[in-house]
């Protein structure tokens, strides 16, 4: 081996070709090591935190990723304009784009990641499986051929045997992936997977794999340097997923013994050495109930969930990336890697878990993260969550000496997390962590599907009290400046009727202020007498008997957001609202967009006959597709959108003549 100094590639200023929390994460380590940092941003991110905190920032285009964060030419130009001599891609966007890595090298920029060839070889799932099989890595049986015709794919799926998994060869993050239970489902799921893959990665090529029943998703973190050395940093268990996207990750896995860890790590390191890999990477495996593991794919970048590995090893993975990219050898050998304790990460996402994890966007009224835990985010009160990017808005990490210590720390942190103004999956994450199957370390990739009813149920002890507390809070924070004054009432007031909506449920409540200054609140067959100790700076202190509770809240007009017993609640004051007509529920035959997004498929034509529930339009938001179905049976009277068009929430995309169906 040549002397390490002859392989050094020094750099001094790093352009971070990403946005949000990962941009800030890279900045933090880069600054600690003495590097200058440059941010890039789209027009939608002009006021974003990663832009404000960088030494310099360069506008690279409009809001849509294809016009900004996916523009190789704009990012290379930004690096040259700012004088950056290295580029860190983060994850997502261009992080696993071989052409981008090659363009950086051609421009004389150090790409902080593996070579373009390694990215290309591992980015193609078919080629990656071929390589890994030759390297002795166990692989899932499947089809990764060049013939992508529907007929060939159908024949190969039948040969493999259902259920099968469709995967985009250029993809990751669950995009372009579909589980096919039977032959009848294949055509529609194949079309959807290819469409999503083409939109997300510019390549509709797919592979087929036998679906391993009830597996765990286990990944091995690896690092290689240009001096031929490689190590692994243990495993992460990423089994809790929705739509094949990770929701909760932990290290170590409760299902992996020291012996299995050594075996999987040895296989991963051998593969890394065989390809001469340089930088951070992750080999992802399925672990079946019998303890057999099968290679799925390799991610040639830093992972979203890298903090849990940092927590149990004490290593800074971004620092390792920077040192390796500058030509330094790995600073430790495999036998020097020490694992200690346990860490669990949850992904806080702007999505409505109770409505099929529908992505959400909008303005945050109030944003406060738990101070006692590590939290990676890039938001603040008043920030906008745009509809163009991934739905993840924060990563919250709990750690401890044991798995249960980490789990309890994370539950406590979630109960203090305030994200008001945009619906998030906060309550759903807490329900996952509390669930007995997760607590016992038994969660597989089927966890959410298997326990969905439990995970979506209201938290114990909050359901009956919430409408009462919400109505009182609305009453005392009325828009006229508040009706609450400390002390006794001069005279008994008349009961005040209120109507509020919490989720899909409407509650009628009466509030009566007593002569002693307390309130009697009646609703849901429940009567409660409450005393208010104070309302200030977004906190209500309310006493019921001997118990005093502090409730964080934020209000915007007739909308109220509060944290009740650690559970986020969104409330709509309907007291003065006009009656809701059936038309708003689709009874008028109008199909409305459920979210801000781009039209990627119009599946019907004017004059077509449709049945209620039939797919009509597919929208894409936050990199995921969402099929909109007919709200009623009838004849398509009008289609108001075309493919490629951007639509806003509640806009009418199509109309059905319901009367025509009724007259038949």
Secondary structure, 3 states (H helix, E strand, C coil): CCCHHHHCCCCCEEEECCCHHHHHHHHHHHHHCCCEEEEEEEHHHCCCHHHHHCCEEEEEECCCHHHCCCCHHHHHHHHHHHCCCEEECCCCCCCCCHHHHHHHHHCCCEECCCCHHHHHHHHCHHHHHHHHHHCCCCECCEECCCCCCHHHHHHHHHHHCCCEEEEECCCCCCCCCEEECCHHHHHHHHHHHHHHHHHHHCCCCEEEEECCCCCEEEEEEEEECCCCCEEEEEEEEEEEEECCEEEEEEECCCCCCHHHHHHHHHHHHHHHHHCCCCEEEEEEEEECCCCCEEEEEEECCCCCCHHHHHHHHCCCHHHHHHHHHCCCCCCCCHHHCCCCCEEEEEEEECEEHHHCCEECCEECCEEECCCCCEEEECCCCCCEECCCCCCEEEEEEEEECCHHHHHHHHHHHHHCCEEECCCCCHHHHHHHHHCHHHHCCCCCCCHHHHCHHHHHCCCCCCHHHHHHHHHHHHHHCCCCCCCCCCCCCCCCCCCEEEEEEECCEEEEEEEEECCCCCEEEEECCEEEEEEEEEEECCEEEEEECCEEEEEEEEEECCEEEEEECCEEEEEEECCCCCCCCHHHHCCCCEEECCCCEEEEEECCCCCCEECCCCEEEEEEECCEEEEEECCCCEEEEEECCCCCCEECCCCEEEEEEHHHHHHC
